[in-house]
Amino acid sequence: MTDTPNLNEQHFFDIDTDALFPRSRGTHPLRILLLHGSLRHRSFSRLLTEEAARILHLLGAETRSFNPAGLPAVDDPGADLSKVQELHELVTWSEGMVWCSPERHGAMTGLMKTQIDWIPLSIGAIRPTQGKTLAVMQVSGGSQSFNAVNQMRILGRWMRMITIPNQSSTAKAFLEFDDNDRMKPSGFYDRMVDVMEELVKFTLLTRDAAGYLSDRYSERKETGEDLIKRVNQKTG
């Protein structure tokens, strides 16, 4: 017999295969939220998310895109929070997300980080991001890089999202879109399609079991009040 004196058996359960592989599955279209990281008139990160949304529609998903114009800095005491509320509602609505940022100074843009920072880890006892899928993409002005997607991947994992293995990085993005702001045929376009296919597959595979996949022993040990207090604690 295994000796586990530190284990609280009241909150330690066998794996529930019925919850992990539910027989009843949702039939509604997948709900995917797309975020982009630039306010430029010809924002290539926005154009790439628009191309991604077209592929998602072909794959049967419903998409919504958040316009970050007017989103205030985090913790600004005089901020108009209407855009923040809009973002929160979209995050709650979604079952998966696409984050796409330009790479600036070797990192994601401040605007992209601001959007992510405004997404709460908890609203009361509800965790808006936990168990949802995430695909990350970036555009670069120069040679191909993966700094922004790697940073966003870390953030997605920190927010307990199911970040899919594939990702997209489009180098010299200014060469990849035509005069009608449509993406040209290329390996970069094909990779974006790959990523959207994978996002849909992972979302379909996990959405009905998302709550169970993110159910944790350590959190079951905590009271609901203690859990809310911990995840909402202020830092900085």
ChimeraX attribute file (.defattr): number of C-alpha atoms within 10 A of each C-alpha:
attribute: neighborCount
match mode: 1-to-1
recipient: residues
	/A:1	3
	/A:2	4
	/A:3	6
	/A:4	8
	/A:5	7
	/A:6	6
	/A:7	10
	/A:8	12
	/A:9	11
	/A:10	9
	/A:11	13
	/A:12	13
	/A:13	8
	/A:14	5
	/A:15	9
	/A:16	10
	/A:17	9
	/A:18	10
	/A:19	14
	/A:20	15
	/A:21	14
	/A:22	12
	/A:23	9
	/A:24	8
	/A:25	12
	/A:26	11
	/A:27	7
	/A:28	9
	/A:29	13
	/A:30	21
	/A:31	20
	/A:32	27
	/A:33	24
	/A:34	25
	/A:35	23
	/A:36	28
	/A:37	26
	/A:38	21
	/A:39	15
	/A:40	9
	/A:41	7
	/A:42	11
	/A:43	18
	/A:44	28
	/A:45	26
	/A:46	25
	/A:47	18
	/A:48	25
	/A:49	23
	/A:50	19
	/A:51	17
	/A:52	21
	/A:53	22
	/A:54	14
	/A:55	18
	/A:56	21
	/A:57	14
	/A:58	10
	/A:59	15
	/A:60	13
	/A:61	16
	/A:62	16
	/A:63	21
	/A:64	16
	/A:65	18
	/A:66	16
	/A:67	17
	/A:68	20
	/A:69	10
	/A:70	13
	/A:71	19
	/A:72	20
	/A:73	16
	/A:74	13
	/A:75	9
	/A:76	9
	/A:77	9
	/A:78	8
	/A:79	14
	/A:80	13
	/A:81	14
	/A:82	12
	/A:83	18
	/A:84	19
	/A:85	13
	/A:86	14
	/A:87	23
	/A:88	16
	/A:89	12
	/A:90	19
	/A:91	23
	/A:92	15
	/A:93	14
	/A:94	20
	/A:95	24
	/A:96	27
	/A:97	27
	/A:98	23
	/A:99	23
	/A:100	30
	/A:101	31
	/A:102	28
	/A:103	24
	/A:104	14
	/A:105	9
	/A:106	12
	/A:107	18
	/A:108	23
	/A:109	18
	/A:110	14
	/A:111	20
	/A:112	20
	/A:113	17
	/A:114	16
	/A:115	21
	/A:116	17
	/A:117	14
	/A:118	18
	/A:119	18
	/A:120	16
	/A:121	19
	/A:122	18
	/A:123	14
	/A:124	13
	/A:125	13
	/A:126	12
	/A:127	19
	/A:128	23
	/A:129	23
	/A:130	22
	/A:131	24
	/A:132	26
	/A:133	26
	/A:134	28
	/A:135	27
	/A:136	29
	/A:137	27
	/A:138	30
	/A:139	30
	/A:140	22
	/A:141	16
	/A:142	12
	/A:143	11
	/A:144	15
	/A:145	18
	/A:146	20
	/A:147	17
	/A:148	25
	/A:149	25
	/A:150	17
	/A:151	14
	/A:152	25
	/A:153	23
	/A:154	12
	/A:155	16
	/A:156	24
	/A:157	13
	/A:158	11
	/A:159	21
	/A:160	18
	/A:161	22
	/A:162	25
	/A:163	25
	/A:164	20
	/A:165	13
	/A:166	16
	/A:167	22
	/A:168	22
	/A:169	26
	/A:170	27
	/A:171	19
	/A:172	13
	/A:173	23
	/A:174	15
	/A:175	11
	/A:176	18
	/A:177	15
	/A:178	10
	/A:179	6
	/A:180	6
	/A:181	15
	/A:182	13
	/A:183	19
	/A:184	12
	/A:185	10
	/A:186	9
	/A:187	10
	/A:188	17
	/A:189	18
	/A:190	11
	/A:191	17
	/A:192	23
	/A:193	18
	/A:194	15
	/A:195	22
	/A:196	24
	/A:197	16
	/A:198	17
	/A:199	27
	/A:200	22
	/A:201	13
	/A:202	19
	/A:203	23
	/A:204	19
	/A:205	13
	/A:206	19
	/A:207	19
	/A:208	19
	/A:209	17
	/A:210	20
	/A:211	16
	/A:212	17
	/A:213	15
	/A:214	15
	/A:215	12
	/A:216	12
	/A:217	15
	/A:218	10
	/A:219	12
	/A:220	14
	/A:221	15
	/A:222	13
	/A:223	10
	/A:224	13
	/A:225	10
	/A:226	12
	/A:227	16
	/A:228	18
	/A:229	14
	/A:230	12
	/A:231	15
	/A:232	14
	/A:233	7
	/A:234	7
	/A:235	4
	/A:236	2
